[in-house]
Amino acid sequence: MNGFGRKEPSLKMRILLQVLRYALAGLFFYIAYLGFTWRYNPPAPAPPPGRQAPAVKPPGPAPQAPAGTEGR
């Protein structure tokens, strides 16, 4: 039911528009799903800046074996 003087889109264009339509609908429902799951299971709140855990030092190099024990 196009207006007067408008031609029907080609088959490729109609398929592309349907794929785009379903992709947008899927994206909408996925975002809604995330919204509902985050609403009922909110992420743990971050600690306030003054109460952060102390920084942990990275481990140092591995301890060396005593000399003369390589071949045992």
N, CA, C and O atoms as a Tripos MOL2 file, in Angstrom:
@<TRIPOS>MOLECULE
protein
  288   287    72     0     0
PROTEIN
NO_CHARGES

@<TRIPOS>ATOM
      1 N           0.8350   -1.1800    0.0000 N.3       1 MET1
      2 CA          0.0000    0.0000    0.0000 C.3       1 MET1
      3 C           0.8830    1.2480    0.0000 C.2       1 MET1
      4 O           0.8010    2.0920    0.8920 O.2       1 MET1
      5 N           1.7120    1.3340   -1.0080 N.am      2 ASN2
      6 CA          2.5340    2.5270   -1.1410 C.3       2 ASN2
      7 C           1.6980    3.6630   -1.6990 C.2       2 ASN2
      8 O           0.6540    3.4450   -2.3140 O.2       2 ASN2
      9 N           2.1800    4.8870   -1.4730 N.am      3 GLY3
     10 CA          1.4860    6.0490   -2.0040 C.3       3 GLY3
     11 C           1.5910    6.1090   -3.5170 C.2       3 GLY3
     12 O           2.3230    5.3290   -4.1270 O.2       3 GLY3
     13 N           0.8780    7.0120   -4.1070 N.am      4 PHE4
     14 CA          0.8690    7.1700   -5.5550 C.3       4 PHE4
     15 C           2.2620    7.5240   -6.0570 C.2       4 PHE4
     16 O           2.8880    8.4520   -5.5450 O.2       4 PHE4
     17 N           2.7490    6.7960   -7.0490 N.am      5 GLY5
     18 CA          4.0260    7.0980   -7.6520 C.3       5 GLY5
     19 C           5.2270    6.4790   -6.9610 C.2       5 GLY5
     20 O           6.3560    6.6570   -7.4200 O.2       5 GLY5
     21 N           5.0160    5.7590   -5.8710 N.am      6 ARG6
     22 CA          6.1510    5.1250   -5.1770 C.3       6 ARG6
     23 C           6.2100    3.6690   -5.5910 C.2       6 ARG6
     24 O           5.1990    2.9670   -5.5990 O.2       6 ARG6
     25 N           7.4240    3.2230   -5.9380 N.am      7 LYS7
     26 CA          7.5310    1.8270   -6.3490 C.3       7 LYS7
     27 C           7.8390    0.9300   -5.1520 C.2       7 LYS7
     28 O           8.3790    1.3750   -4.1390 O.2       7 LYS7
     29 N           7.4890   -0.3200   -5.2940 N.am      8 GLU8
     30 CA          7.7020   -1.3350   -4.2480 C.3       8 GLU8
     31 C           9.2100   -1.5500   -4.0640 C.2       8 GLU8
     32 O           9.9320   -1.6390   -5.0570 O.2       8 GLU8
     33 N           9.7100   -1.6360   -2.8090 N.am      9 PRO9
     34 CA         11.1410   -1.9230   -2.6250 C.3       9 PRO9
     35 C          11.4870   -3.3160   -3.1700 C.2       9 PRO9
     36 O          10.6400   -4.2090   -3.2120 O.2       9 PRO9
     37 N          12.7260   -3.4770   -3.5770 N.am     10 SER10
     38 CA         13.1420   -4.7620   -4.1340 C.3      10 SER10
     39 C          13.1410   -5.8350   -3.0500 C.2      10 SER10
     40 O          13.0570   -5.5340   -1.8590 O.2      10 SER10
     41 N          13.2330   -7.0710   -3.4770 N.am     11 LEU11
     42 CA         13.2190   -8.2000   -2.5380 C.3      11 LEU11
     43 C          14.4100   -8.1070   -1.5840 C.2      11 LEU11
     44 O          14.2640   -8.3600   -0.3880 O.2      11 LEU11
     45 N          15.5800   -7.7500   -2.0990 N.am     12 LYS12
     46 CA         16.7640   -7.6130   -1.2350 C.3      12 LYS12
     47 C          16.5340   -6.5570   -0.1560 C.2      12 LYS12
     48 O          16.8830   -6.7600    1.0070 O.2      12 LYS12
     49 N          15.9460   -5.4290   -0.5510 N.am     13 MET13
     50 CA         15.7100   -4.3580    0.4080 C.3      13 MET13
     51 C          14.6770   -4.7850    1.4450 C.2      13 MET13
     52 O          14.8200   -4.4700    2.6260 O.2      13 MET13
     53 N          13.6360   -5.5010    1.0140 N.am     14 ARG14
     54 CA         12.6240   -5.9580    1.9780 C.3      14 ARG14
     55 C          13.2140   -6.9500    2.9680 C.2      14 ARG14
     56 O          12.8960   -6.9030    4.1560 O.2      14 ARG14
     57 N          14.0750   -7.8530    2.4890 N.am     15 ILE15
     58 CA         14.7220   -8.8210    3.3870 C.3      15 ILE15
     59 C          15.6370   -8.0860    4.3590 C.2      15 ILE15
     60 O          15.6480   -8.3880    5.5530 O.2      15 ILE15
     61 N          16.4020   -7.1250    3.8560 N.am     16 LEU16
     62 CA         17.3000   -6.3510    4.7140 C.3      16 LEU16
     63 C          16.5150   -5.5930    5.7900 C.2      16 LEU16
     64 O          16.9290   -5.5560    6.9490 O.2      16 LEU16
     65 N          15.3950   -4.9960    5.4110 N.am     17 LEU17
     66 CA         14.5860   -4.2640    6.3820 C.3      17 LEU17
     67 C          13.9860   -5.1970    7.4320 C.2      17 LEU17
     68 O          13.8900   -4.8250    8.6020 O.2      17 LEU17
     69 N          13.5820   -6.4010    7.0310 N.am     18 GLN18
     70 CA         13.0400   -7.3540    8.0050 C.3      18 GLN18
     71 C          14.1280   -7.8140    8.9710 C.2      18 GLN18
     72 O          13.8760   -7.9380   10.1690 O.2      18 GLN18
     73 N          15.3330   -8.0690    8.4650 N.am     19 VAL19
     74 CA         16.4430   -8.4740    9.3310 C.3      19 VAL19
     75 C          16.7630   -7.3510   10.3090 C.2      19 VAL19
     76 O          16.9720   -7.5990   11.4970 O.2      19 VAL19
     77 N          16.8030   -6.1230    9.8150 N.am     20 LEU20
     78 CA         17.0630   -4.9770   10.6790 C.3      20 LEU20
     79 C          15.9630   -4.8170   11.7250 C.2      20 LEU20
     80 O          16.2370   -4.4890   12.8790 O.2      20 LEU20
     81 N          14.7370   -5.0460   11.3200 N.am     21 ARG21
     82 CA         13.6040   -4.9450   12.2480 C.3      21 ARG21
     83 C          13.7310   -5.9520   13.3780 C.2      21 ARG21
     84 O          13.5520   -5.6050   14.5460 O.2      21 ARG21
     85 N          14.0420   -7.2100   13.0340 N.am     22 TYR22
     86 CA         14.1820   -8.2360   14.0720 C.3      22 TYR22
     87 C          15.4150   -7.9970   14.9380 C.2      22 TYR22
     88 O          15.3940   -8.2820   16.1350 O.2      22 TYR22
     89 N          16.4850   -7.4790   14.3480 N.am     23 ALA23
     90 CA         17.6840   -7.1880   15.1430 C.3      23 ALA23
     91 C          17.3930   -6.0800   16.1560 C.2      23 ALA23
     92 O          17.8180   -6.1680   17.3080 O.2      23 ALA23
     93 N          16.6790   -5.0490   15.7380 N.am     24 LEU24
     94 CA         16.3440   -3.9680   16.6670 C.3      24 LEU24
     95 C          15.3970   -4.4530   17.7560 C.2      24 LEU24
     96 O          15.5330   -4.0600   18.9150 O.2      24 LEU24
     97 N          14.4400   -5.3020   17.3960 N.am     25 ALA25
     98 CA         13.5310   -5.8460   18.4090 C.3      25 ALA25
     99 C          14.3050   -6.7200   19.3890 C.2      25 ALA25
    100 O          14.0750   -6.6490   20.5960 O.2      25 ALA25
    101 N          15.2210   -7.5460   18.8820 N.am     26 GLY26
    102 CA         16.0320   -8.3860   19.7600 C.3      26 GLY26
    103 C          16.8980   -7.5550   20.6860 C.2      26 GLY26
    104 O          17.0340   -7.8800   21.8660 O.2      26 GLY26
    105 N          17.4820   -6.4920   20.1710 N.am     27 LEU27
    106 CA         18.2990   -5.6030   21.0000 C.3      27 LEU27
    107 C          17.4510   -4.9520   22.0930 C.2      27 LEU27
    108 O          17.8920   -4.8380   23.2370 O.2      27 LEU27
    109 N          16.2530   -4.5320   21.7460 N.am     28 PHE28
    110 CA         15.3610   -3.9300   22.7330 C.3      28 PHE28
    111 C          15.0390   -4.9210   23.8440 C.2      28 PHE28
    112 O          15.1180   -4.5790   25.0240 O.2      28 PHE28
    113 N          14.6770   -6.1510   23.4720 N.am     29 PHE29
    114 CA         14.3280   -7.1380   24.4910 C.3      29 PHE29
    115 C          15.5390   -7.5310   25.3320 C.2      29 PHE29
    116 O          15.3930   -7.8020   26.5240 O.2      29 PHE29
    117 N          16.7340   -7.5680   24.7340 N.am     30 TYR30
    118 CA         17.9400   -7.8850   25.5010 C.3      30 TYR30
    119 C          18.2280   -6.7940   26.5240 C.2      30 TYR30
    120 O          18.5770   -7.0900   27.6660 O.2      30 TYR30
    121 N          18.0830   -5.5320   26.1210 N.am     31 ILE31
    122 CA         18.3080   -4.4360   27.0670 C.3      31 ILE31
    123 C          17.2610   -4.4680   28.1720 C.2      31 ILE31
    124 O          17.5780   -4.2060   29.3320 O.2      31 ILE31
    125 N          16.0160   -4.7880   27.8240 N.am     32 ALA32
    126 CA         14.9750   -4.8960   28.8480 C.3      32 ALA32
    127 C          15.2920   -6.0380   29.8070 C.2      32 ALA32
    128 O          15.0900   -5.9080   31.0140 O.2      32 ALA32
    129 N          15.7910   -7.1630   29.2750 N.am     33 TYR33
    130 CA         16.1700   -8.2980   30.1250 C.3      33 TYR33
    131 C          17.2770   -7.8900   31.0940 C.2      33 TYR33
    132 O          17.2120   -8.2090   32.2810 O.2      33 TYR33
    133 N          18.2900   -7.1890   30.5940 N.am     34 LEU34
    134 CA         19.3710   -6.7400   31.4720 C.3      34 LEU34
    135 C          18.8460   -5.7860   32.5350 C.2      34 LEU34
    136 O          19.2720   -5.8420   33.6890 O.2      34 LEU34
    137 N          17.9310   -4.9200   32.1550 N.am     35 GLY35
    138 CA         17.3680   -3.9910   33.1210 C.3      35 GLY35
    139 C          16.6350   -4.7060   34.2340 C.2      35 GLY35
    140 O          16.7580   -4.3320   35.4000 O.2      35 GLY35
    141 N          15.8680   -5.7380   33.8870 N.am     36 PHE36
    142 CA         15.1370   -6.4680   34.9240 C.3      36 PHE36
    143 C          16.0720   -7.2920   35.7940 C.2      36 PHE36
    144 O          15.8790   -7.3650   37.0080 O.2      36 PHE36
    145 N          17.0840   -7.9140   35.1930 N.am     37 THR37
    146 CA         17.9860   -8.7310   36.0120 C.3      37 THR37
    147 C          18.8260   -7.8570   36.9240 C.2      37 THR37
    148 O          19.0600   -8.2300   38.0740 O.2      37 THR37
    149 N          19.2880   -6.7080   36.4530 N.am     38 TRP38
    150 CA         20.0720   -5.8170   37.3070 C.3      38 TRP38
    151 C          19.2030   -5.1850   38.3820 C.2      38 TRP38
    152 O          19.6880   -4.8350   39.4580 O.2      38 TRP38
    153 N          17.9270   -5.0410   38.0900 N.am     39 ARG39
    154 CA         17.0290   -4.4490   39.0800 C.3      39 ARG39
    155 C          16.8690   -5.3770   40.2720 C.2      39 ARG39
    156 O          16.8350   -4.9230   41.4160 O.2      39 ARG39
    157 N          16.7700   -6.6720   40.0100 N.am     40 TYR40
    158 CA         16.5580   -7.6300   41.0940 C.3      40 TYR40
    159 C          17.8660   -8.1460   41.6800 C.2      40 TYR40
    160 O          17.8740   -8.6130   42.8190 O.2      40 TYR40
    161 N          18.9570   -8.0810   40.9520 N.am     41 ASN41
    162 CA         20.2760   -8.5000   41.4370 C.3      41 ASN41
    163 C          21.2560   -7.3590   41.2060 C.2      41 ASN41
    164 O          22.1120   -7.4640   40.3280 O.2      41 ASN41
    165 N          21.1560   -6.2740   41.9660 N.am     42 PRO42
    166 CA         22.0610   -5.1520   41.7010 C.3      42 PRO42
    167 C          23.4990   -5.5240   42.0240 C.2      42 PRO42
    168 O          23.7410   -6.3290   42.9240 O.2      42 PRO42
    169 N          24.4560   -4.9510   41.3020 N.am     43 PRO43
    170 CA         25.8630   -5.2320   41.6070 C.3      43 PRO43
    171 C          26.2180   -4.7040   42.9920 C.2      43 PRO43
    172 O          25.5990   -3.7600   43.4830 O.2      43 PRO43
    173 N          27.2100   -5.3160   43.6090 N.am     44 ALA44
    174 CA         27.6300   -4.9040   44.9520 C.3      44 ALA44
    175 C          28.1440   -3.4680   44.8970 C.2      44 ALA44
    176 O          28.8840   -3.1130   43.9800 O.2      44 ALA44
    177 N          27.7660   -2.6490   45.8550 N.am     45 PRO45
    178 CA         28.2340   -1.2570   45.8200 C.3      45 PRO45
    179 C          29.7320   -1.1730   46.0860 C.2      45 PRO45
    180 O          30.2840   -1.9570   46.8590 O.2      45 PRO45
    181 N          30.3650   -0.2360   45.4500 N.am     46 ALA46
    182 CA         31.8060   -0.0310   45.6450 C.3      46 ALA46
    183 C          32.0290    0.6200   47.0050 C.2      46 ALA46
    184 O          31.2010    1.4150   47.4500 O.2      46 ALA46
    185 N          33.1350    0.2950   47.6720 N.am     47 PRO47
    186 CA         33.3980    0.9380   48.9650 C.3      47 PRO47
    187 C          33.6690    2.4270   48.7700 C.2      47 PRO47
    188 O          34.1460    2.8320   47.7090 O.2      47 PRO47
    189 N          33.3760    3.2340   49.7640 N.am     48 PRO48
    190 CA         33.6760    4.6630   49.6150 C.3      48 PRO48
    191 C          35.1830    4.8860   49.4750 C.2      48 PRO48
    192 O          35.9670    4.0450   49.9140 O.2      48 PRO48
    193 N          35.5970    5.9880   48.8800 N.am     49 PRO49
    194 CA         37.0270    6.2020   48.6100 C.3      49 PRO49
    195 C          37.9160    6.1570   49.8490 C.2      49 PRO49
    196 O          39.0730    5.7530   49.7380 O.2      49 PRO49
    197 N          37.4390    6.5450   51.0000 N.am     50 GLY50
    198 CA         38.2750    6.5480   52.1980 C.3      50 GLY50
    199 C          38.4280    5.1780   52.8200 C.2      50 GLY50
    200 O          39.2900    4.9940   53.6790 O.2      50 GLY50
    201 N          37.6250    4.2100   52.4180 N.am     51 ARG51
    202 CA         37.6530    2.8980   53.0590 C.3      51 ARG51
    203 C          38.0720    1.7860   52.0970 C.2      51 ARG51
    204 O          37.6740    0.6360   52.2810 O.2      51 ARG51
    205 N          38.8330    2.0960   51.1190 N.am     52 GLN52
    206 CA         39.2780    1.0730   50.1830 C.3      52 GLN52
    207 C          40.3170    0.1800   50.8400 C.2      52 GLN52
    208 O          41.0550    0.6050   51.7290 O.2      52 GLN52
    209 N          40.3570   -1.0520   50.3890 N.am     53 ALA53
    210 CA         41.3390   -2.0000   50.9170 C.3      53 ALA53
    211 C          42.7390   -1.5320   50.5330 C.2      53 ALA53
    212 O          42.9180   -0.9280   49.4750 O.2      53 ALA53
    213 N          43.7350   -1.8050   51.3810 N.am     54 PRO54
    214 CA         45.1030   -1.3950   51.0340 C.3      54 PRO54
    215 C          45.5860   -2.1340   49.7890 C.2      54 PRO54
    216 O          45.1970   -3.2730   49.5280 O.2      54 PRO54
    217 N          46.4220   -1.4700   49.0460 N.am     55 ALA55
    218 CA         46.9540   -2.0690   47.8290 C.3      55 ALA55
    219 C          47.8440   -3.2550   48.1830 C.2      55 ALA55
    220 O          48.6190   -3.2020   49.1380 O.2      55 ALA55
    221 N          47.7230   -4.3180   47.4070 N.am     56 VAL56
    222 CA         48.5180   -5.5270   47.6450 C.3      56 VAL56
    223 C          49.7440   -5.4660   46.7440 C.2      56 VAL56
    224 O          49.6320   -5.1850   45.5510 O.2      56 VAL56
    225 N          50.9220   -5.7300   47.3210 N.am     57 LYS57
    226 CA         52.1490   -5.7280   46.5320 C.3      57 LYS57
    227 C          52.1400   -6.9350   45.6010 C.2      57 LYS57
    228 O          51.7030   -8.0150   45.9970 O.2      57 LYS57
    229 N          52.6130   -6.7680   44.3810 N.am     58 PRO58
    230 CA         52.7210   -7.9330   43.5060 C.3      58 PRO58
    231 C          53.7940   -8.8680   44.0460 C.2      58 PRO58
    232 O          54.7690   -8.4150   44.6450 O.2      58 PRO58
    233 N          53.6210  -10.1620   43.8380 N.am     59 PRO59
    234 CA         54.6320  -11.0960   44.3530 C.3      59 PRO59
    235 C          55.9770  -10.8610   43.6790 C.2      59 PRO59
    236 O          56.0470  -10.4930   42.5060 O.2      59 PRO59
    237 N          57.0210  -11.0760   44.4300 N.am     60 GLY60
    238 CA         58.3780  -10.8990   43.9180 C.3      60 GLY60
    239 C          58.7750  -12.0820   43.0400 C.2      60 GLY60
    240 O          57.9490  -12.9450   42.7420 O.2      60 GLY60
    241 N          60.0310  -12.1180   42.6330 N.am     61 PRO61
    242 CA         60.4850  -13.2480   41.8100 C.3      61 PRO61
    243 C          60.4570  -14.5440   42.6140 C.2      61 PRO61
    244 O          60.4980  -14.5340   43.8450 O.2      61 PRO61
    245 N          60.3860  -15.6480   41.8950 N.am     62 ALA62
    246 CA         60.3370  -16.9600   42.5470 C.3      62 ALA62
    247 C          61.6390  -17.2050   43.3060 C.2      62 ALA62
    248 O          62.7010  -16.7720   42.8580 O.2      62 ALA62
    249 N          61.5740  -17.8890   44.4400 N.am     63 PRO63
    250 CA         62.8090  -18.1620   45.1970 C.3      63 PRO63
    251 C          63.7370  -19.0700   44.3960 C.2      63 PRO63
    252 O          63.2930  -19.9750   43.6890 O.2      63 PRO63
    253 N          65.0220  -18.8100   44.5230 N.am     64 GLN64
    254 CA         66.0190  -19.5910   43.8030 C.3      64 GLN64
    255 C          66.3540  -20.8570   44.5890 C.2      64 GLN64
    256 O          66.3980  -20.8460   45.8200 O.2      64 GLN64
    257 N          66.5910  -21.9520   43.8540 N.am     65 ALA65
    258 CA         67.0010  -23.2040   44.4960 C.3      65 ALA65
    259 C          68.4590  -23.0740   44.9330 C.2      65 ALA65
    260 O          69.2310  -22.3630   44.2910 O.2      65 ALA65
    261 N          68.8420  -23.7450   46.0090 N.am     66 PRO66
    262 CA         70.2500  -23.7010   46.4330 C.3      66 PRO66
    263 C          71.1650  -24.2270   45.3330 C.2      66 PRO66
    264 O          70.7710  -25.0800   44.5370 O.2      66 PRO66
    265 N          72.3740  -23.7160   45.2980 N.am     67 ALA67
    266 CA         73.3360  -24.1220   44.2710 C.3      67 ALA67
    267 C          73.6880  -25.5950   44.4290 C.2      67 ALA67
    268 O          73.8120  -26.0990   45.5450 O.2      67 ALA67
    269 N          73.8450  -26.2700   43.3170 N.am     68 GLY68
    270 CA         74.2510  -27.6740   43.3380 C.3      68 GLY68
    271 C          73.0800  -28.6490   43.4080 C.2      68 GLY68
    272 O          73.3100  -29.8490   43.5580 O.2      68 GLY68
    273 N          71.8390  -28.1870   43.3080 N.am     69 THR69
    274 CA         70.6970  -29.1140   43.3870 C.3      69 THR69
    275 C          69.9910  -29.2520   42.0500 C.2      69 THR69
    276 O          68.8700  -29.7570   42.0000 O.2      69 THR69
    277 N          70.6260  -28.8110   40.9540 N.am     70 GLU70
    278 CA         69.9420  -28.8540   39.6590 C.3      70 GLU70
    279 C          69.7580  -30.2760   39.1460 C.2      70 GLU70
    280 O          68.7190  -30.5570   38.5490 O.2      70 GLU70
    281 N          70.6870  -31.1690   39.3400 N.am     71 GLY71
    282 CA         70.6500  -32.5010   38.7420 C.3      71 GLY71
    283 C          69.9570  -33.5470   39.5900 C.2      71 GLY71
    284 O          69.9670  -34.7160   39.2050 O.2      71 GLY71
    285 N          69.3730  -33.2150   40.6850 N.am     72 ARG72
    286 CA         68.7980  -34.2420   41.5690 C.3      72 ARG72
    287 C          67.4170  -34.6260   41.1890 C.2      72 ARG72
    288 O          66.8110  -35.4760   41.8420 O.2      72 ARG72
@<TRIPOS>BOND
     1     1     2 1
     2     2     3 1
     3     3     4 2
     4     3     5 am
     5     5     6 1
     6     6     7 1
     7     7     8 2
     8     7     9 am
     9     9    10 1
    10    10    11 1
    11    11    12 2
    12    11    13 am
    13    13    14 1
    14    14    15 1
    15    15    16 2
    16    15    17 am
    17    17    18 1
    18    18    19 1
    19    19    20 2
    20    19    21 am
    21    21    22 1
    22    22    23 1
    23    23    24 2
    24    23    25 am
    25    25    26 1
    26    26    27 1
    27    27    28 2
    28    27    29 am
    29    29    30 1
    30    30    31 1
    31    31    32 2
    32    31    33 am
    33    33    34 1
    34    34    35 1
    35    35    36 2
    36    35    37 am
    37    37    38 1
    38    38    39 1
    39    39    40 2
    40    39    41 am
    41    41    42 1
    42    42    43 1
    43    43    44 2
    44    43    45 am
    45    45    46 1
    46    46    47 1
    47    47    48 2
    48    47    49 am
    49    49    50 1
    50    50    51 1
    51    51    52 2
    52    51    53 am
    53    53    54 1
    54    54    55 1
    55    55    56 2
    56    55    57 am
    57    57    58 1
    58    58    59 1
    59    59    60 2
    60    59    61 am
    61    61    62 1
    62    62    63 1
    63    63    64 2
    64    63    65 am
    65    65    66 1
    66    66    67 1
    67    67    68 2
    68    67    69 am
    69    69    70 1
    70    70    71 1
    71    71    72 2
    72    71    73 am
    73    73    74 1
    74    74    75 1
    75    75    76 2
    76    75    77 am
    77    77    78 1
    78    78    79 1
    79    79    80 2
    80    79    81 am
    81    81    82 1
    82    82    83 1
    83    83    84 2
    84    83    85 am
    85    85    86 1
    86    86    87 1
    87    87    88 2
    88    87    89 am
    89    89    90 1
    90    90    91 1
    91    91    92 2
    92    91    93 am
    93    93    94 1
    94    94    95 1
    95    95    96 2
    96    95    97 am
    97    97    98 1
    98    98    99 1
    99    99   100 2
   100    99   101 am
   101   101   102 1
   102   102   103 1
   103   103   104 2
   104   103   105 am
   105   105   106 1
   106   106   107 1
   107   107   108 2
   108   107   109 am
   109   109   110 1
   110   110   111 1
   111   111   112 2
   112   111   113 am
   113   113   114 1
   114   114   115 1
   115   115   116 2
   116   115   117 am
   117   117   118 1
   118   118   119 1
   119   119   120 2
   120   119   121 am
   121   121   122 1
   122   122   123 1
   123   123   124 2
   124   123   125 am
   125   125   126 1
   126   126   127 1
   127   127   128 2
   128   127   129 am
   129   129   130 1
   130   130   131 1
   131   131   132 2
   132   131   133 am
   133   133   134 1
   134   134   135 1
   135   135   136 2
   136   135   137 am
   137   137   138 1
   138   138   139 1
   139   139   140 2
   140   139   141 am
   141   141   142 1
   142   142   143 1
   143   143   144 2
   144   143   145 am
   145   145   146 1
   146   146   147 1
   147   147   148 2
   148   147   149 am
   149   149   150 1
   150   150   151 1
   151   151   152 2
   152   151   153 am
   153   153   154 1
   154   154   155 1
   155   155   156 2
   156   155   157 am
   157   157   158 1
   158   158   159 1
   159   159   160 2
   160   159   161 am
   161   161   162 1
   162   162   163 1
   163   163   164 2
   164   163   165 am
   165   165   166 1
   166   166   167 1
   167   167   168 2
   168   167   169 am
   169   169   170 1
   170   170   171 1
   171   171   172 2
   172   171   173 am
   173   173   174 1
   174   174   175 1
   175   175   176 2
   176   175   177 am
   177   177   178 1
   178   178   179 1
   179   179   180 2
   180   179   181 am
   181   181   182 1
   182   182   183 1
   183   183   184 2
   184   183   185 am
   185   185   186 1
   186   186   187 1
   187   187   188 2
   188   187   189 am
   189   189   190 1
   190   190   191 1
   191   191   192 2
   192   191   193 am
   193   193   194 1
   194   194   195 1
   195   195   196 2
   196   195   197 am
   197   197   198 1
   198   198   199 1
   199   199   200 2
   200   199   201 am
   201   201   202 1
   202   202   203 1
   203   203   204 2
   204   203   205 am
   205   205   206 1
   206   206   207 1
   207   207   208 2
   208   207   209 am
   209   209   210 1
   210   210   211 1
   211   211   212 2
   212   211   213 am
   213   213   214 1
   214   214   215 1
   215   215   216 2
   216   215   217 am
   217   217   218 1
   218   218   219 1
   219   219   220 2
   220   219   221 am
   221   221   222 1
   222   222   223 1
   223   223   224 2
   224   223   225 am
   225   225   226 1
   226   226   227 1
   227   227   228 2
   228   227   229 am
   229   229   230 1
   230   230   231 1
   231   231   232 2
   232   231   233 am
   233   233   234 1
   234   234   235 1
   235   235   236 2
   236   235   237 am
   237   237   238 1
   238   238   239 1
   239   239   240 2
   240   239   241 am
   241   241   242 1
   242   242   243 1
   243   243   244 2
   244   243   245 am
   245   245   246 1
   246   246   247 1
   247   247   248 2
   248   247   249 am
   249   249   250 1
   250   250   251 1
   251   251   252 2
   252   251   253 am
   253   253   254 1
   254   254   255 1
   255   255   256 2
   256   255   257 am
   257   257   258 1
   258   258   259 1
   259   259   260 2
   260   259   261 am
   261   261   262 1
   262   262   263 1
   263   263   264 2
   264   263   265 am
   265   265   266 1
   266   266   267 1
   267   267   268 2
   268   267   269 am
   269   269   270 1
   270   270   271 1
   271   271   272 2
   272   271   273 am
   273   273   274 1
   274   274   275 1
   275   275   276 2
   276   275   277 am
   277   277   278 1
   278   278   279 1
   279   279   280 2
   280   279   281 am
   281   281   282 1
   282   282   283 1
   283   283   284 2
   284   283   285 am
   285   285   286 1
   286   286   287 1
   287   287   288 2
@<TRIPOS>SUBSTRUCTURE
     1 MET1         2 RESIDUE 1 A MET
     2 ASN2         6 RESIDUE 1 A ASN
     3 GLY3        10 RESIDUE 1 A GLY
     4 PHE4        14 RESIDUE 1 A PHE
     5 GLY5        18 RESIDUE 1 A GLY
     6 ARG6        22 RESIDUE 1 A ARG
     7 LYS7        26 RESIDUE 1 A LYS
     8 GLU8        30 RESIDUE 1 A GLU
     9 PRO9        34 RESIDUE 1 A PRO
    10 SER10       38 RESIDUE 1 A SER
    11 LEU11       42 RESIDUE 1 A LEU
    12 LYS12       46 RESIDUE 1 A LYS
    13 MET13       50 RESIDUE 1 A MET
    14 ARG14       54 RESIDUE 1 A ARG
    15 ILE15       58 RESIDUE 1 A ILE
    16 LEU16       62 RESIDUE 1 A LEU
    17 LEU17       66 RESIDUE 1 A LEU
    18 GLN18       70 RESIDUE 1 A GLN
    19 VAL19       74 RESIDUE 1 A VAL
    20 LEU20       78 RESIDUE 1 A LEU
    21 ARG21       82 RESIDUE 1 A ARG
    22 TYR22       86 RESIDUE 1 A TYR
    23 ALA23       90 RESIDUE 1 A ALA
    24 LEU24       94 RESIDUE 1 A LEU
    25 ALA25       98 RESIDUE 1 A ALA
    26 GLY26      102 RESIDUE 1 A GLY
    27 LEU27      106 RESIDUE 1 A LEU
    28 PHE28      110 RESIDUE 1 A PHE
    29 PHE29      114 RESIDUE 1 A PHE
    30 TYR30      118 RESIDUE 1 A TYR
    31 ILE31      122 RESIDUE 1 A ILE
    32 ALA32      126 RESIDUE 1 A ALA
    33 TYR33      130 RESIDUE 1 A TYR
    34 LEU34      134 RESIDUE 1 A LEU
    35 GLY35      138 RESIDUE 1 A GLY
    36 PHE36      142 RESIDUE 1 A PHE
    37 THR37      146 RESIDUE 1 A THR
    38 TRP38      150 RESIDUE 1 A TRP
    39 ARG39      154 RESIDUE 1 A ARG
    40 TYR40      158 RESIDUE 1 A TYR
    41 ASN41      162 RESIDUE 1 A ASN
    42 PRO42      166 RESIDUE 1 A PRO
    43 PRO43      170 RESIDUE 1 A PRO
    44 ALA44      174 RESIDUE 1 A ALA
    45 PRO45      178 RESIDUE 1 A PRO
    46 ALA46      182 RESIDUE 1 A ALA
    47 PRO47      186 RESIDUE 1 A PRO
    48 PRO48      190 RESIDUE 1 A PRO
    49 PRO49      194 RESIDUE 1 A PRO
    50 GLY50      198 RESIDUE 1 A GLY
    51 ARG51      202 RESIDUE 1 A ARG
    52 GLN52      206 RESIDUE 1 A GLN
    53 ALA53      210 RESIDUE 1 A ALA
    54 PRO54      214 RESIDUE 1 A PRO
    55 ALA55      218 RESIDUE 1 A ALA
    56 VAL56      222 RESIDUE 1 A VAL
    57 LYS57      226 RESIDUE 1 A LYS
    58 PRO58      230 RESIDUE 1 A PRO
    59 PRO59      234 RESIDUE 1 A PRO
    60 GLY60      238 RESIDUE 1 A GLY
    61 PRO61      242 RESIDUE 1 A PRO
    62 ALA62      246 RESIDUE 1 A ALA
    63 PRO63      250 RESIDUE 1 A PRO
    64 GLN64      254 RESIDUE 1 A GLN
    65 ALA65      258 RESIDUE 1 A ALA
    66 PRO66      262 RESIDUE 1 A PRO
    67 ALA67      266 RESIDUE 1 A ALA
    68 GLY68      270 RESIDUE 1 A GLY
    69 THR69      274 RESIDUE 1 A THR
    70 GLU70      278 RESIDUE 1 A GLU
    71 GLY71      282 RESIDUE 1 A GLY
    72 ARG72      286 RESIDUE 1 A ARG
